[in-house]
Amino acid sequence: MALLSPRVPRLPLAAHSAGAGAGSLRCCVRVAASAARCQVTASGSVAAGSSSSSELEAIRWGSAKLQGAREEMEDEVVLRPDSLLHGFSFAAVLDGHAGFSTVQFLRDELFKECAAALDGGAVLNTKNLEAITDSIRRAFATMDANLSTWLQQMDKEDDSGATATALFLRNDVLVVSHIGDSCLVISRGGRPQSLTNFHRPYGNNKTSLEEVKRIRAAGGWIRDGRVCGDISVSRAFGDIRFKTRKNEFVSSTPCSFYTQLSIPFVTLFPNNIPAIFNISWSYAGC
């Protein structure tokens, strides 16, 4: 998913296929001789969070989803306009695994829980990073608890989970809250810079070493770069088999960032895109 400042020149859209609605494109990518998986590309705009005449144009956005060879699409993009958050727009990429149930719940409930914890966006306008971080942490914790209850009430066992990278965006401010291994990239000085670290239990970077330490302190273990030899991310919603009342091997506590903006674009990648294109970013810490 990409969000563009209204200051970026508008480029013409490619011709849409017959029957596609304005601002959207649907096509299919063939992955085998007898099977196809659908890719959905969408674009649109949300009102800019500033009243100055030069900023009245909308922030432009686009998103693309590719199911691949899975039996069902496990990822989702969420975008909510600024009218609901005191001038801030909300966007999130939800990267699911082991099924769609967790992503479905987050798609419908995460924004509402964050909006309530942030007092409808009023906390964002305080520019108090500690208050913002505490509010979003409470929202994520409540979200995960409600999700766990919902998953446990399923007719059959559900092991699904999802990472989430959420951002609260105004033309001059960006707040990011992140769990998992998606990648948020901004343009700074004309160069791409990542604001998110991967929450994975392998590697020699500071974040990975801290995740391994946290998991072992909770009574878990790492085998072949996976939590308990099973899952390759160490922070996610759902994944209730790794969470008890006393210990969480997989945590839903987010890392949060607050930064002033003078940038033309923000891009959210699912976990595999930087690896596919061999992109190397400079990272900011949790």
Stockholm file with secondary structure:
# STOCKHOLM 1.0

chainA/1-286         MALLSPRVPRLPLAAHSAGAGAGSLRCCVRVAASAARCQVTASGSVAAGSSSSSELEAIRWGSAKLQGAREEMEDEVVLRPDSLLHGFSFAAVLDGHAGFSTVQFLRDELFKECAAALDGGAVLNTKNLEAITDSIRRAFATMDANLSTWLQQMDKEDDSGATATALFLRNDVLVVSHIGDSCLVISRGGRPQSLTNFHRPYGNNKTSLEEVKRIRAAGGWIRDGRVCGDISVSRAFGDIRFKTRKNEFVSSTPCSFYTQLSIPFVTLFPNNIPAIFNISWSYAGC
#=GR chainA/1-286 SS CEEECTTSCCCCCCCCCTTCCTTEEEEEEEEETTEEEEEEEEEEEECCSCCSGGGCSCEEEEEEEECTTSSSCCEEEEEECGGGTTTCEEEEEEEEESCSHHHHHHHHHHHHHHHHHTGGGTTGGGTCHHHHHHHHHHHHHHHHHHHHHHHHTSSSCCCCEEEEEEEEEETTEEEEEEESSCEEEEEETTEEEECCCCCCSCSSSHHHHHHHHHHHHTTCCEETTEETTTBSCSBCEECGGGBCSSCBSSBCCCEEEEEECCCSEEEEECTTHHHHTTCCCCBCCC
#=GC SS_cons         CEEECTTSCCCCCCCCCTTCCTTEEEEEEEEETTEEEEEEEEEEEECCSCCSGGGCSCEEEEEEEECTTSSSCCEEEEEECGGGTTTCEEEEEEEEESCSHHHHHHHHHHHHHHHHHTGGGTTGGGTCHHHHHHHHHHHHHHHHHHHHHHHHTSSSCCCCEEEEEEEEEETTEEEEEEESSCEEEEEETTEEEECCCCCCSCSSSHHHHHHHHHHHHTTCCEETTEETTTBSCSBCEECGGGBCSSCBSSBCCCEEEEEECCCSEEEEECTTHHHHTTCCCCBCCC
//
